[in-house]
Amino acid sequence: MRGQGMTGDNADGAPQSGIDVVLVTGLSGAGRGTAAKVLEDLGWYVADNLPRS
């Protein structure tokens, strides 16, 4: 998801990879599940409870 005016290049002029990643963190009950549902509704792929390794 890119906003208007974004050129697709980083500040150093290198092209971006084309993959946007969002990490949502927080304590239990802080709204992570709600945030995940909203992101899914917006078309993002959501992976919850990933293993640490």
PDBQT receptor file of N, H, CA, C and O in Angstrom, charges set to zero:
ATOM      1  N   MET A   1       0.847  -1.157   0.000  1.00  0.00    +0.000 N 
ATOM      2  CA  MET A   1       0.000   0.000   0.000  1.00  0.00    +0.000 C 
ATOM      3  C   MET A   1       0.901   1.231   0.000  1.00  0.00    +0.000 C 
ATOM      4  O   MET A   1       1.700   1.424   0.916  1.00  0.00    +0.000 OA
ATOM      5  N   ARG A   2       0.771   2.033  -0.997  1.00  0.00    +0.000 N 
ATOM      6  H   ARG A   2       0.122   1.876  -1.742  1.00  0.00    +0.000 HD
ATOM      7  CA  ARG A   2       1.602   3.217  -1.105  1.00  0.00    +0.000 C 
ATOM      8  C   ARG A   2       0.722   4.440  -1.240  1.00  0.00    +0.000 C 
ATOM      9  O   ARG A   2      -0.313   4.407  -1.905  1.00  0.00    +0.000 OA
ATOM     10  N   GLY A   3       1.140   5.511  -0.608  1.00  0.00    +0.000 N 
ATOM     11  H   GLY A   3       1.981   5.538  -0.068  1.00  0.00    +0.000 HD
ATOM     12  CA  GLY A   3       0.402   6.755  -0.688  1.00  0.00    +0.000 C 
ATOM     13  C   GLY A   3       0.728   7.525  -1.947  1.00  0.00    +0.000 C 
ATOM     14  O   GLY A   3       1.654   7.166  -2.675  1.00  0.00    +0.000 OA
ATOM     15  N   GLN A   4      -0.012   8.567  -2.210  1.00  0.00    +0.000 N 
ATOM     16  H   GLN A   4      -0.764   8.858  -1.619  1.00  0.00    +0.000 HD
ATOM     17  CA  GLN A   4       0.248   9.396  -3.374  1.00  0.00    +0.000 C 
ATOM     18  C   GLN A   4       1.593  10.077  -3.226  1.00  0.00    +0.000 C 
ATOM     19  O   GLN A   4       1.999  10.443  -2.123  1.00  0.00    +0.000 OA
ATOM     20  N   GLY A   5       2.280  10.243  -4.347  1.00  0.00    +0.000 N 
ATOM     21  H   GLY A   5       1.950   9.945  -5.243  1.00  0.00    +0.000 HD
ATOM     22  CA  GLY A   5       3.559  10.918  -4.340  1.00  0.00    +0.000 C 
ATOM     23  C   GLY A   5       4.738  10.001  -4.091  1.00  0.00    +0.000 C 
ATOM     24  O   GLY A   5       5.884  10.447  -4.140  1.00  0.00    +0.000 OA
ATOM     25  N   MET A   6       4.483   8.727  -3.826  1.00  0.00    +0.000 N 
ATOM     26  H   MET A   6       3.552   8.365  -3.787  1.00  0.00    +0.000 HD
ATOM     27  CA  MET A   6       5.583   7.798  -3.619  1.00  0.00    +0.000 C 
ATOM     28  C   MET A   6       6.151   7.406  -4.972  1.00  0.00    +0.000 C 
ATOM     29  O   MET A   6       5.398   7.078  -5.890  1.00  0.00    +0.000 OA
ATOM     30  N   THR A   7       7.473   7.437  -5.105  1.00  0.00    +0.000 N 
ATOM     31  H   THR A   7       8.084   7.704  -4.360  1.00  0.00    +0.000 HD
ATOM     32  CA  THR A   7       8.105   7.166  -6.392  1.00  0.00    +0.000 C 
ATOM     33  C   THR A   7       8.502   5.717  -6.560  1.00  0.00    +0.000 C 
ATOM     34  O   THR A   7       8.774   5.287  -7.681  1.00  0.00    +0.000 OA
ATOM     35  N   GLY A   8       8.543   4.948  -5.483  1.00  0.00    +0.000 N 
ATOM     36  H   GLY A   8       8.322   5.297  -4.572  1.00  0.00    +0.000 HD
ATOM     37  CA  GLY A   8       8.968   3.568  -5.572  1.00  0.00    +0.000 C 
ATOM     38  C   GLY A   8      10.452   3.400  -5.322  1.00  0.00    +0.000 C 
ATOM     39  O   GLY A   8      10.965   2.286  -5.418  1.00  0.00    +0.000 OA
ATOM     40  N   ASP A   9      11.160   4.479  -5.001  1.00  0.00    +0.000 N 
ATOM     41  H   ASP A   9      10.744   5.384  -4.923  1.00  0.00    +0.000 HD
ATOM     42  CA  ASP A   9      12.581   4.414  -4.702  1.00  0.00    +0.000 C 
ATOM     43  C   ASP A   9      12.808   4.772  -3.242  1.00  0.00    +0.000 C 
ATOM     44  O   ASP A   9      12.053   5.547  -2.655  1.00  0.00    +0.000 OA
ATOM     45  N   ASN A  10      13.850   4.203  -2.667  1.00  0.00    +0.000 N 
ATOM     46  H   ASN A  10      14.463   3.574  -3.144  1.00  0.00    +0.000 HD
ATOM     47  CA  ASN A  10      14.252   4.563  -1.311  1.00  0.00    +0.000 C 
ATOM     48  C   ASN A  10      14.947   5.909  -1.334  1.00  0.00    +0.000 C 
ATOM     49  O   ASN A  10      15.197   6.465  -2.404  1.00  0.00    +0.000 OA
ATOM     50  N   ALA A  11      15.260   6.435  -0.166  1.00  0.00    +0.000 N 
ATOM     51  H   ALA A  11      15.058   5.984   0.703  1.00  0.00    +0.000 HD
ATOM     52  CA  ALA A  11      15.926   7.737  -0.075  1.00  0.00    +0.000 C 
ATOM     53  C   ALA A  11      17.284   7.729  -0.762  1.00  0.00    +0.000 C 
ATOM     54  O   ALA A  11      17.730   8.763  -1.258  1.00  0.00    +0.000 OA
ATOM     55  N   ASP A  12      17.956   6.561  -0.799  1.00  0.00    +0.000 N 
ATOM     56  H   ASP A  12      17.594   5.721  -0.396  1.00  0.00    +0.000 HD
ATOM     57  CA  ASP A  12      19.268   6.492  -1.439  1.00  0.00    +0.000 C 
ATOM     58  C   ASP A  12      19.172   6.214  -2.935  1.00  0.00    +0.000 C 
ATOM     59  O   ASP A  12      20.198   6.038  -3.591  1.00  0.00    +0.000 OA
ATOM     60  N   GLY A  13      17.965   6.172  -3.485  1.00  0.00    +0.000 N 
ATOM     61  H   GLY A  13      17.132   6.315  -2.951  1.00  0.00    +0.000 HD
ATOM     62  CA  GLY A  13      17.769   5.978  -4.916  1.00  0.00    +0.000 C 
ATOM     63  C   GLY A  13      17.613   4.529  -5.341  1.00  0.00    +0.000 C 
ATOM     64  O   GLY A  13      17.349   4.262  -6.514  1.00  0.00    +0.000 OA
ATOM     65  N   ALA A  14      17.770   3.578  -4.413  1.00  0.00    +0.000 N 
ATOM     66  H   ALA A  14      17.984   3.795  -3.460  1.00  0.00    +0.000 HD
ATOM     67  CA  ALA A  14      17.629   2.166  -4.752  1.00  0.00    +0.000 C 
ATOM     68  C   ALA A  14      16.150   1.814  -4.877  1.00  0.00    +0.000 C 
ATOM     69  O   ALA A  14      15.335   2.309  -4.098  1.00  0.00    +0.000 OA
ATOM     70  N   PRO A  15      15.789   0.972  -5.839  1.00  0.00    +0.000 N 
ATOM     71  CA  PRO A  15      14.382   0.584  -5.983  1.00  0.00    +0.000 C 
ATOM     72  C   PRO A  15      13.916  -0.237  -4.787  1.00  0.00    +0.000 C 
ATOM     73  O   PRO A  15      14.699  -0.972  -4.186  1.00  0.00    +0.000 OA
ATOM     74  N   GLN A  16      12.641  -0.108  -4.447  1.00  0.00    +0.000 N 
ATOM     75  H   GLN A  16      12.005   0.489  -4.935  1.00  0.00    +0.000 HD
ATOM     76  CA  GLN A  16      12.068  -0.879  -3.357  1.00  0.00    +0.000 C 
ATOM     77  C   GLN A  16      11.793  -2.293  -3.833  1.00  0.00    +0.000 C 
ATOM     78  O   GLN A  16      11.702  -2.541  -5.035  1.00  0.00    +0.000 OA
ATOM     79  N   SER A  17      11.662  -3.220  -2.896  1.00  0.00    +0.000 N 
ATOM     80  H   SER A  17      11.736  -3.019  -1.920  1.00  0.00    +0.000 HD
ATOM     81  CA  SER A  17      11.456  -4.621  -3.237  1.00  0.00    +0.000 C 
ATOM     82  C   SER A  17      10.036  -4.914  -3.700  1.00  0.00    +0.000 C 
ATOM     83  O   SER A  17       9.805  -5.955  -4.316  1.00  0.00    +0.000 OA
ATOM     84  N   GLY A  18       9.084  -4.043  -3.429  1.00  0.00    +0.000 N 
ATOM     85  H   GLY A  18       9.272  -3.198  -2.928  1.00  0.00    +0.000 HD
ATOM     86  CA  GLY A  18       7.703  -4.277  -3.823  1.00  0.00    +0.000 C 
ATOM     87  C   GLY A  18       6.903  -5.046  -2.788  1.00  0.00    +0.000 C 
ATOM     88  O   GLY A  18       5.733  -5.352  -3.017  1.00  0.00    +0.000 OA
ATOM     89  N   ILE A  19       7.509  -5.361  -1.658  1.00  0.00    +0.000 N 
ATOM     90  H   ILE A  19       8.460  -5.113  -1.472  1.00  0.00    +0.000 HD
ATOM     91  CA  ILE A  19       6.819  -6.086  -0.598  1.00  0.00    +0.000 C 
ATOM     92  C   ILE A  19       6.682  -5.163   0.601  1.00  0.00    +0.000 C 
ATOM     93  O   ILE A  19       7.675  -4.643   1.109  1.00  0.00    +0.000 OA
ATOM     94  N   ASP A  20       5.456  -4.960   1.051  1.00  0.00    +0.000 N 
ATOM     95  H   ASP A  20       4.649  -5.382   0.638  1.00  0.00    +0.000 HD
ATOM     96  CA  ASP A  20       5.201  -4.164   2.248  1.00  0.00    +0.000 C 
ATOM     97  C   ASP A  20       4.914  -5.113   3.402  1.00  0.00    +0.000 C 
ATOM     98  O   ASP A  20       4.106  -6.032   3.266  1.00  0.00    +0.000 OA
ATOM     99  N   VAL A  21       5.565  -4.898   4.526  1.00  0.00    +0.000 N 
ATOM    100  H   VAL A  21       6.222  -4.152   4.636  1.00  0.00    +0.000 HD
ATOM    101  CA  VAL A  21       5.395  -5.741   5.703  1.00  0.00    +0.000 C 
ATOM    102  C   VAL A  21       4.983  -4.861   6.873  1.00  0.00    +0.000 C 
ATOM    103  O   VAL A  21       5.571  -3.804   7.105  1.00  0.00    +0.000 OA
ATOM    104  N   VAL A  22       3.971  -5.302   7.607  1.00  0.00    +0.000 N 
ATOM    105  H   VAL A  22       3.494  -6.161   7.420  1.00  0.00    +0.000 HD
ATOM    106  CA  VAL A  22       3.528  -4.604   8.812  1.00  0.00    +0.000 C 
ATOM    107  C   VAL A  22       3.586  -5.598   9.963  1.00  0.00    +0.000 C 
ATOM    108  O   VAL A  22       3.027  -6.691   9.872  1.00  0.00    +0.000 OA
ATOM    109  N   LEU A  23       4.257  -5.223  11.038  1.00  0.00    +0.000 N 
ATOM    110  H   LEU A  23       4.711  -4.335  11.111  1.00  0.00    +0.000 HD
ATOM    111  CA  LEU A  23       4.285  -6.047  12.243  1.00  0.00    +0.000 C 
ATOM    112  C   LEU A  23       3.409  -5.379  13.289  1.00  0.00    +0.000 C 
ATOM    113  O   LEU A  23       3.600  -4.208  13.617  1.00  0.00    +0.000 OA
ATOM    114  N   VAL A  24       2.454  -6.126  13.805  1.00  0.00    +0.000 N 
ATOM    115  H   VAL A  24       2.299  -7.078  13.539  1.00  0.00    +0.000 HD
ATOM    116  CA  VAL A  24       1.575  -5.617  14.858  1.00  0.00    +0.000 C 
ATOM    117  C   VAL A  24       1.927  -6.380  16.124  1.00  0.00    +0.000 C 
ATOM    118  O   VAL A  24       1.796  -7.603  16.175  1.00  0.00    +0.000 OA
ATOM    119  N   THR A  25       2.372  -5.666  17.138  1.00  0.00    +0.000 N 
ATOM    120  H   THR A  25       2.478  -4.673  17.097  1.00  0.00    +0.000 HD
ATOM    121  CA  THR A  25       2.747  -6.300  18.396  1.00  0.00    +0.000 C 
ATOM    122  C   THR A  25       1.963  -5.667  19.533  1.00  0.00    +0.000 C 
ATOM    123  O   THR A  25       1.412  -4.575  19.397  1.00  0.00    +0.000 OA
ATOM    124  N   GLY A  26       1.923  -6.361  20.638  1.00  0.00    +0.000 N 
ATOM    125  H   GLY A  26       2.371  -7.249  20.749  1.00  0.00    +0.000 HD
ATOM    126  CA  GLY A  26       1.250  -5.817  21.807  1.00  0.00    +0.000 C 
ATOM    127  C   GLY A  26       0.940  -6.913  22.806  1.00  0.00    +0.000 C 
ATOM    128  O   GLY A  26       1.036  -8.104  22.508  1.00  0.00    +0.000 OA
ATOM    129  N   LEU A  27       0.572  -6.488  23.973  1.00  0.00    +0.000 N 
ATOM    130  H   LEU A  27       0.493  -5.521  24.214  1.00  0.00    +0.000 HD
ATOM    131  CA  LEU A  27       0.221  -7.422  25.030  1.00  0.00    +0.000 C 
ATOM    132  C   LEU A  27      -1.153  -8.026  24.780  1.00  0.00    +0.000 C 
ATOM    133  O   LEU A  27      -1.926  -7.533  23.958  1.00  0.00    +0.000 OA
ATOM    134  N   SER A  28      -1.439  -9.085  25.494  1.00  0.00    +0.000 N 
ATOM    135  H   SER A  28      -0.812  -9.486  26.162  1.00  0.00    +0.000 HD
ATOM    136  CA  SER A  28      -2.738  -9.727  25.402  1.00  0.00    +0.000 C 
ATOM    137  C   SER A  28      -3.830  -8.724  25.750  1.00  0.00    +0.000 C 
ATOM    138  O   SER A  28      -3.738  -8.023  26.758  1.00  0.00    +0.000 OA
ATOM    139  N   GLY A  29      -4.854  -8.658  24.924  1.00  0.00    +0.000 N 
ATOM    140  H   GLY A  29      -4.928  -9.228  24.105  1.00  0.00    +0.000 HD
ATOM    141  CA  GLY A  29      -5.960  -7.745  25.171  1.00  0.00    +0.000 C 
ATOM    142  C   GLY A  29      -5.745  -6.346  24.640  1.00  0.00    +0.000 C 
ATOM    143  O   GLY A  29      -6.568  -5.461  24.870  1.00  0.00    +0.000 OA
ATOM    144  N   ALA A  30      -4.642  -6.134  23.926  1.00  0.00    +0.000 N 
ATOM    145  H   ALA A  30      -3.973  -6.854  23.739  1.00  0.00    +0.000 HD
ATOM    146  CA  ALA A  30      -4.317  -4.790  23.433  1.00  0.00    +0.000 C 
ATOM    147  C   ALA A  30      -4.932  -4.484  22.071  1.00  0.00    +0.000 C 
ATOM    148  O   ALA A  30      -4.792  -3.366  21.576  1.00  0.00    +0.000 OA
ATOM    149  N   GLY A  31      -5.609  -5.453  21.456  1.00  0.00    +0.000 N 
ATOM    150  H   GLY A  31      -5.723  -6.361  21.858  1.00  0.00    +0.000 HD
ATOM    151  CA  GLY A  31      -6.266  -5.195  20.180  1.00  0.00    +0.000 C 
ATOM    152  C   GLY A  31      -5.557  -5.759  18.966  1.00  0.00    +0.000 C 
ATOM    153  O   GLY A  31      -5.854  -5.368  17.837  1.00  0.00    +0.000 OA
ATOM    154  N   ARG A  32      -4.620  -6.677  19.183  1.00  0.00    +0.000 N 
ATOM    155  H   ARG A  32      -4.379  -6.995  20.100  1.00  0.00    +0.000 HD
ATOM    156  CA  ARG A  32      -3.925  -7.281  18.034  1.00  0.00    +0.000 C 
ATOM    157  C   ARG A  32      -4.887  -8.019  17.115  1.00  0.00    +0.000 C 
ATOM    158  O   ARG A  32      -4.782  -7.913  15.893  1.00  0.00    +0.000 OA
ATOM    159  N   GLY A  33      -5.814  -8.758  17.688  1.00  0.00    +0.000 N 
ATOM    160  H   GLY A  33      -5.899  -8.844  18.680  1.00  0.00    +0.000 HD
ATOM    161  CA  GLY A  33      -6.779  -9.501  16.880  1.00  0.00    +0.000 C 
ATOM    162  C   GLY A  33      -7.675  -8.584  16.069  1.00  0.00    +0.000 C 
ATOM    163  O   GLY A  33      -7.979  -8.865  14.910  1.00  0.00    +0.000 OA
ATOM    164  N   THR A  34      -8.093  -7.494  16.677  1.00  0.00    +0.000 N 
ATOM    165  H   THR A  34      -7.846  -7.266  17.618  1.00  0.00    +0.000 HD
ATOM    166  CA  THR A  34      -8.912  -6.511  15.967  1.00  0.00    +0.000 C 
ATOM    167  C   THR A  34      -8.117  -5.882  14.837  1.00  0.00    +0.000 C 
ATOM    168  O   THR A  34      -8.631  -5.708  13.732  1.00  0.00    +0.000 OA
ATOM    169  N   ALA A  35      -6.863  -5.541  15.110  1.00  0.00    +0.000 N 
ATOM    170  H   ALA A  35      -6.445  -5.683  16.007  1.00  0.00    +0.000 HD
ATOM    171  CA  ALA A  35      -6.003  -4.962  14.069  1.00  0.00    +0.000 C 
ATOM    172  C   ALA A  35      -5.800  -5.952  12.932  1.00  0.00    +0.000 C 
ATOM    173  O   ALA A  35      -5.797  -5.560  11.765  1.00  0.00    +0.000 OA
ATOM    174  N   ALA A  36      -5.630  -7.229  13.255  1.00  0.00    +0.000 N 
ATOM    175  H   ALA A  36      -5.633  -7.547  14.203  1.00  0.00    +0.000 HD
ATOM    176  CA  ALA A  36      -5.452  -8.250  12.229  1.00  0.00    +0.000 C 
ATOM    177  C   ALA A  36      -6.699  -8.364  11.353  1.00  0.00    +0.000 C 
ATOM    178  O   ALA A  36      -6.591  -8.487  10.133  1.00  0.00    +0.000 OA
ATOM    179  N   LYS A  37      -7.868  -8.324  11.963  1.00  0.00    +0.000 N 
ATOM    180  H   LYS A  37      -7.956  -8.224  12.954  1.00  0.00    +0.000 HD
ATOM    181  CA  LYS A  37      -9.112  -8.405  11.192  1.00  0.00    +0.000 C 
ATOM    182  C   LYS A  37      -9.271  -7.208  10.266  1.00  0.00    +0.000 C 
ATOM    183  O   LYS A  37      -9.714  -7.358   9.127  1.00  0.00    +0.000 OA
ATOM    184  N   VAL A  38      -8.911  -6.020  10.747  1.00  0.00    +0.000 N 
ATOM    185  H   VAL A  38      -8.551  -5.899  11.672  1.00  0.00    +0.000 HD
ATOM    186  CA  VAL A  38      -9.001  -4.817   9.916  1.00  0.00    +0.000 C 
ATOM    187  C   VAL A  38      -8.035  -4.918   8.743  1.00  0.00    +0.000 C 
ATOM    188  O   VAL A  38      -8.396  -4.598   7.611  1.00  0.00    +0.000 OA
ATOM    189  N   LEU A  39      -6.807  -5.361   9.007  1.00  0.00    +0.000 N 
ATOM    190  H   LEU A  39      -6.513  -5.621   9.927  1.00  0.00    +0.000 HD
ATOM    191  CA  LEU A  39      -5.832  -5.502   7.924  1.00  0.00    +0.000 C 
ATOM    192  C   LEU A  39      -6.299  -6.527   6.892  1.00  0.00    +0.000 C 
ATOM    193  O   LEU A  39      -6.131  -6.312   5.691  1.00  0.00    +0.000 OA
ATOM    194  N   GLU A  40      -6.881  -7.636   7.344  1.00  0.00    +0.000 N 
ATOM    195  H   GLU A  40      -7.017  -7.811   8.319  1.00  0.00    +0.000 HD
ATOM    196  CA  GLU A  40      -7.426  -8.623   6.409  1.00  0.00    +0.000 C 
ATOM    197  C   GLU A  40      -8.539  -8.015   5.566  1.00  0.00    +0.000 C 
ATOM    198  O   GLU A  40      -8.608  -8.258   4.362  1.00  0.00    +0.000 OA
ATOM    199  N   ASP A  41      -9.400  -7.234   6.184  1.00  0.00    +0.000 N 
ATOM    200  H   ASP A  41      -9.344  -7.036   7.163  1.00  0.00    +0.000 HD
ATOM    201  CA  ASP A  41     -10.485  -6.578   5.449  1.00  0.00    +0.000 C 
ATOM    202  C   ASP A  41      -9.943  -5.619   4.397  1.00  0.00    +0.000 C 
ATOM    203  O   ASP A  41     -10.585  -5.393   3.371  1.00  0.00    +0.000 OA
ATOM    204  N   LEU A  42      -8.761  -5.053   4.650  1.00  0.00    +0.000 N 
ATOM    205  H   LEU A  42      -8.240  -5.237   5.484  1.00  0.00    +0.000 HD
ATOM    206  CA  LEU A  42      -8.132  -4.131   3.702  1.00  0.00    +0.000 C 
ATOM    207  C   LEU A  42      -7.318  -4.857   2.629  1.00  0.00    +0.000 C 
ATOM    208  O   LEU A  42      -6.718  -4.219   1.764  1.00  0.00    +0.000 OA
ATOM    209  N   GLY A  43      -7.300  -6.199   2.686  1.00  0.00    +0.000 N 
ATOM    210  H   GLY A  43      -7.788  -6.718   3.388  1.00  0.00    +0.000 HD
ATOM    211  CA  GLY A  43      -6.628  -6.968   1.652  1.00  0.00    +0.000 C 
ATOM    212  C   GLY A  43      -5.234  -7.450   1.997  1.00  0.00    +0.000 C 
ATOM    213  O   GLY A  43      -4.552  -8.008   1.137  1.00  0.00    +0.000 OA
ATOM    214  N   TRP A  44      -4.791  -7.254   3.220  1.00  0.00    +0.000 N 
ATOM    215  H   TRP A  44      -5.344  -6.801   3.919  1.00  0.00    +0.000 HD
ATOM    216  CA  TRP A  44      -3.474  -7.715   3.638  1.00  0.00    +0.000 C 
ATOM    217  C   TRP A  44      -3.536  -9.193   3.993  1.00  0.00    +0.000 C 
ATOM    218  O   TRP A  44      -4.580  -9.684   4.421  1.00  0.00    +0.000 OA
ATOM    219  N   TYR A  45      -2.418  -9.911   3.817  1.00  0.00    +0.000 N 
ATOM    220  H   TYR A  45      -1.570  -9.511   3.469  1.00  0.00    +0.000 HD
ATOM    221  CA  TYR A  45      -2.281 -11.280   4.298  1.00  0.00    +0.000 C 
ATOM    222  C   TYR A  45      -1.849 -11.202   5.754  1.00  0.00    +0.000 C 
ATOM    223  O   TYR A  45      -0.895 -10.492   6.073  1.00  0.00    +0.000 OA
ATOM    224  N   VAL A  46      -2.529 -11.914   6.639  1.00  0.00    +0.000 N 
ATOM    225  H   VAL A  46      -3.304 -12.490   6.379  1.00  0.00    +0.000 HD
ATOM    226  CA  VAL A  46      -2.232 -11.861   8.070  1.00  0.00    +0.000 C 
ATOM    227  C   VAL A  46      -1.835 -13.247   8.549  1.00  0.00    +0.000 C 
ATOM    228  O   VAL A  46      -2.536 -14.229   8.300  1.00  0.00    +0.000 OA
ATOM    229  N   ALA A  47      -0.698 -13.317   9.242  1.00  0.00    +0.000 N 
ATOM    230  H   ALA A  47      -0.129 -12.520   9.444  1.00  0.00    +0.000 HD
ATOM    231  CA  ALA A  47      -0.247 -14.553   9.884  1.00  0.00    +0.000 C 
ATOM    232  C   ALA A  47      -0.158 -14.269  11.375  1.00  0.00    +0.000 C 
ATOM    233  O   ALA A  47       0.595 -13.392  11.798  1.00  0.00    +0.000 OA
ATOM    234  N   ASP A  48      -0.918 -15.003  12.168  1.00  0.00    +0.000 N 
ATOM    235  H   ASP A  48      -1.530 -15.716  11.825  1.00  0.00    +0.000 HD
ATOM    236  CA  ASP A  48      -0.952 -14.782  13.612  1.00  0.00    +0.000 C 
ATOM    237  C   ASP A  48      -0.270 -15.951  14.311  1.00  0.00    +0.000 C 
ATOM    238  O   ASP A  48      -0.333 -17.085  13.837  1.00  0.00    +0.000 OA
ATOM    239  N   ASN A  49       0.377 -15.677  15.425  1.00  0.00    +0.000 N 
ATOM    240  H   ASN A  49       0.429 -14.756  15.810  1.00  0.00    +0.000 HD
ATOM    241  CA  ASN A  49       1.049 -16.695  16.249  1.00  0.00    +0.000 C 
ATOM    242  C   ASN A  49       2.138 -17.438  15.487  1.00  0.00    +0.000 C 
ATOM    243  O   ASN A  49       2.163 -18.669  15.478  1.00  0.00    +0.000 OA
ATOM    244  N   LEU A  50       3.036 -16.695  14.848  1.00  0.00    +0.000 N 
ATOM    245  H   LEU A  50       3.016 -15.695  14.855  1.00  0.00    +0.000 HD
ATOM    246  CA  LEU A  50       4.170 -17.311  14.167  1.00  0.00    +0.000 C 
ATOM    247  C   LEU A  50       5.154 -17.857  15.193  1.00  0.00    +0.000 C 
ATOM    248  O   LEU A  50       5.319 -17.268  16.261  1.00  0.00    +0.000 OA
ATOM    249  N   PRO A  51       5.814 -18.981  14.882  1.00  0.00    +0.000 N 
ATOM    250  CA  PRO A  51       6.822 -19.497  15.811  1.00  0.00    +0.000 C 
ATOM    251  C   PRO A  51       8.037 -18.572  15.866  1.00  0.00    +0.000 C 
ATOM    252  O   PRO A  51       8.342 -17.890  14.888  1.00  0.00    +0.000 OA
ATOM    253  N   ARG A  52       8.715 -18.548  16.983  1.00  0.00    +0.000 N 
ATOM    254  H   ARG A  52       8.466 -19.103  17.777  1.00  0.00    +0.000 HD
ATOM    255  CA  ARG A  52       9.857 -17.653  17.169  1.00  0.00    +0.000 C 
ATOM    256  C   ARG A  52      11.079 -18.070  16.368  1.00  0.00    +0.000 C 
ATOM    257  O   ARG A  52      11.918 -17.222  16.065  1.00  0.00    +0.000 OA
ATOM    258  N   SER A  53      11.208 -19.318  16.021  1.00  0.00    +0.000 N 
ATOM    259  H   SER A  53      10.526 -20.007  16.267  1.00  0.00    +0.000 HD
ATOM    260  CA  SER A  53      12.432 -19.777  15.346  1.00  0.00    +0.000 C 
ATOM    261  C   SER A  53      12.467 -19.476  13.898  1.00  0.00    +0.000 C 
ATOM    262  O   SER A  53      13.440 -19.809  13.221  1.00  0.00    +0.000 OA
TER     263      SER A  53
